[in-house]
Amino acid sequence: MFEVGDYLVYGLNGVCKVDAIGTMDIPGAPKDRLYYTLLPVYQAGCRLFTPVDNEKVVMRPVVTKDEAMDYIDHILETETLWITDEKRRESMYKEVVKKCDPKEWIKIIKTLFLRKKARIEAGKKVTASDEKYLHIAEENLYGEFAIALGMTKEETAKFVIDRVKNMEKEAV
């Protein structure tokens, strides 16, 4: 169970801070069921309520600084998700992002970065589906890593990109 003040990943709502834990005083809500009041970190003015025992939505602690650095340091080794069939690809991306797993988000980002580069080099446009899932994966990954690393999302994105570029140079 999370405590007030804890940060957690709440499905595709991203990183949230636990603002309160208690019962809901609304008609029809069980009086003995506990709920989290969550404040999404990157959605000002938004408040979410979810049962403490909710099993329908991924609810997990934000990664630690060491875990975030470990994920970043293994990006070059991370496999990609090459699927040639457009419909199957989108379905796969949808399933992968729903897992709310940083390693899976990295797979999508890496795959779509390489796919975008290849399409542009071939004179083709990037598909709307690719842009959509790249955006979802980046927002979630950089949002979570930003909390762990004590940076903004923008600083985190730049940090990750620069670190990967440096690792590529060292590997050559």
Secondary structure in CASP SS format (residue, H / E / C, confidence):
PFRMAT SS
TARGET T0000
AUTHOR 0000-0000-0000
METHOD secondary structure of the structure
MODEL  1
M C 1.00
F C 1.00
E C 1.00
V C 1.00
G C 1.00
D C 1.00
Y E 1.00
L E 1.00
V E 1.00
Y E 1.00
G H 1.00
L H 1.00
N H 1.00
G C 1.00
V E 1.00
C E 1.00
K E 1.00
V E 1.00
D E 1.00
A E 1.00
I E 1.00
G E 1.00
T C 1.00
M C 1.00
D C 1.00
I C 1.00
P C 1.00
G C 1.00
A C 1.00
P C 1.00
K C 1.00
D C 1.00
R C 1.00
L C 1.00
Y E 1.00
Y E 1.00
T E 1.00
L E 1.00
L E 1.00
P E 1.00
V C 1.00
Y C 1.00
Q C 1.00
A C 1.00
G C 1.00
C C 1.00
R C 1.00
L E 1.00
F E 1.00
T E 1.00
P E 1.00
V C 1.00
D C 1.00
N C 1.00
E C 1.00
K C 1.00
V C 1.00
V C 1.00
M E 1.00
R E 1.00
P E 1.00
V C 1.00
V C 1.00
T C 1.00
K H 1.00
D H 1.00
E H 1.00
A H 1.00
M H 1.00
D H 1.00
Y H 1.00
I H 1.00
D H 1.00
H C 1.00
I H 1.00
L H 1.00
E H 1.00
T C 1.00
E C 1.00
T C 1.00
L C 1.00
W C 1.00
I C 1.00
T C 1.00
D C 1.00
E H 1.00
K H 1.00
R H 1.00
R H 1.00
E H 1.00
S H 1.00
M H 1.00
Y H 1.00
K H 1.00
E H 1.00
V H 1.00
V H 1.00
K H 1.00
K C 1.00
C C 1.00
D C 1.00
P H 1.00
K H 1.00
E H 1.00
W H 1.00
I H 1.00
K H 1.00
I H 1.00
I H 1.00
K H 1.00
T H 1.00
L H 1.00
F H 1.00
L H 1.00
R H 1.00
K H 1.00
K H 1.00
A H 1.00
R H 1.00
I H 1.00
E H 1.00
A C 1.00
G C 1.00
K C 1.00
K C 1.00
V C 1.00
T C 1.00
A H 1.00
S H 1.00
D H 1.00
E H 1.00
K H 1.00
Y H 1.00
L H 1.00
H H 1.00
I H 1.00
A H 1.00
E H 1.00
E H 1.00
N H 1.00
L H 1.00
Y H 1.00
G H 1.00
E H 1.00
F H 1.00
A H 1.00
I H 1.00
A H 1.00
L H 1.00
G C 1.00
M C 1.00
T C 1.00
K H 1.00
E H 1.00
E H 1.00
T H 1.00
A H 1.00
K H 1.00
F H 1.00
V H 1.00
I H 1.00
D H 1.00
R H 1.00
V H 1.00
K H 1.00
N H 1.00
M H 1.00
E H 1.00
K H 1.00
E H 1.00
A H 1.00
V C 1.00
END
